[in-house]
């Protein structure tokens, strides 16, 4: 026999009270010799057995009343077959276990996820000894998000336990106790949807939904989707219980971004990297140290090392300090990374550990290539413009920009093939008189595929020819070219001829110096531009004239970008090429256009891991070395498949697909850090391609949503709130209607006690007065 509140079982000592009262009543009778009593004694001897029977029944009834009352107060959880027969029913308990990243919060000692697991274990133990039939379903929010993301609506595919009858031994529940919070940020909405489907598909007399979560503010800012599913459950009679597993959060700092600045990512050229730290606490953080490590994946890394955290050697970079981070604010610092060898290298940064350790480390990759060619085609026979561009991009000496300028005549552009044009990282077309239709087609394909194009248009430009291109290739130009317009002379003001737009990254370094940054540049005239807004090209002004007409603009086309300058590089319209700001503008433009083809430096942990390699260079066998917090790391052997054209080998490892087919452990794929693709060339040598996996920003915000706010947001759905420690007591009526039966039984016993007490007494019945 077990009880929810064992300390109250001391009340069973009250069972002695009816016996004591009975004995006291016996002791109060004194023996007296009285003649009239002889007749009564004789009558008593004849009816003694019946009188003793009534007194015994009365005594037992009073004792049973006390026993049942104490058992109810102590929370009797023992089995009783006769109660099961009277009030037994099938109960379906659906538990939504929030295992998002914020559940790793260690505030208050122990994580919120550990408290959720303890509450789940308490529920399992409670159901194991309770009467009736109890079915248990457990869905982790991370698996729900993955399964729904894979296009499935089957709750069974996401459930760790699906309508499993609870018994004395439940090993599936034991396996859940060994799990940890995932690296995902959401999933509650998907989990509630799957729970609604399971509740409808499962036949049960009673359904109870438990939501074990930390009730964070960011999860309940838009609860419409969750509320819609909860309303369906509530209308079907499901009881909804919200179990709060978190406590008041302590201070938390998080690394929210680690990203190389868009630039020319070339080996031997320093790369600027930005690291951002956000303060999710309520107090100012001071002197926060940022440690950084570079992982080199050069040619010397020839084989995977699963016994180490990374296969490549690591180099510690100089530490940085965030002097002050205000509450709710973020601070970004830039630092320089120099790597001489081409390849995709890794970078990891970390801050001191706090209550959420997963957001204290972040990684990215540095894909560094060797120098690449850029094409310069000048419409001027003397090639003065090409000289200016080439001298800026390749100044010579020890200075490297990553670009190898290649000057070609206009005839080259008219005869080049598309595959030859794709070898150039950026194209510079300087004051071309006209562009042939075949060239325009190649330029359109080149930029759409991710190339960068810079157009300098001047007095030699055939505007009619260019404007006709818009009809066939509407994204090649930012708008319709109009006749050149003179810049009016200044009317006594000191406003420069050109003004930078500080919101654009190309001109941001000059804009930081104010409007006077281009103060020495003189402009006589420039072409007019009428932007066609219907093209939705995202045209942005980089530099504008004093009269607010555009001078340099940028727009996107497919995966690529186009920068258009409405003047040539001669001295007829402007003296800009002789000003130092032109060097800054051209280098920033080159970096901006170059970066369109830069590969991604990180992926979210929920996104697929994708690999593509040339069929004629690599074998199909691939090893994926998973990221880990500490060695040893798991090696997964995979096979790539040829694409439809049989030119490339493709391989994709999706956490969502793995959640359904179980081919790979999902927790392994959701681990943030550096994954390593290990390829085998046809000559037998190995090649490594690292991939950085990162968590989504925002889960470090541990601000709590008040229960009253959640209750108001979920209305009219009825929700009962509990703390994690109340999980067992929250199931007080899970014994198949036992409480109601015991209450009815207690009432019947008390009535029976009164009836027996009346007939067992010696008082004559009342008679009506005449």
Beta strands, then each sheet from edge to edge (+ up, - down):
strand 1: 90-97
strand 2: 133-140
strand 3: 159-165
strand 4: 206-213
strand 5: 239-244
strand 6: 253-260
strand 7: 271-279
strand 8: 285-295
strand 9: 314-325
strand 10: 330-337
strand 11: 343-350
strand 12: 361-368
strand 13: 372-378
strand 14: 403-408
strand 15: 426-430
strand 16: 452-456
strand 17: 479-486
strand 18: 498-500
strand 19: 525-531
strand 20: 540-545
strand 21: 550-557
strand 22: 560-565
strand 23: 603-604
strand 24: 609-614
strand 25: 618-625
strand 26: 635-639
strand 27: 641-642
strand 28: 648-653
strand 29: 673-681
strand 30: 686-694
strand 31: 720-723
sheet 1: 3+ 2- 1- 4- 5- 31-
sheet 2: 6+ 7- 10+
sheet 3: 9+ 8- 11+ 12-
sheet 4: 14+ 13+ 15+ 16+ 22+ 21- 20+ 18-
sheet 5: 17+ 19-
sheet 6: 23+ 30+ 29- 25+ 26-
sheet 7: 24+ 28- 27+
end
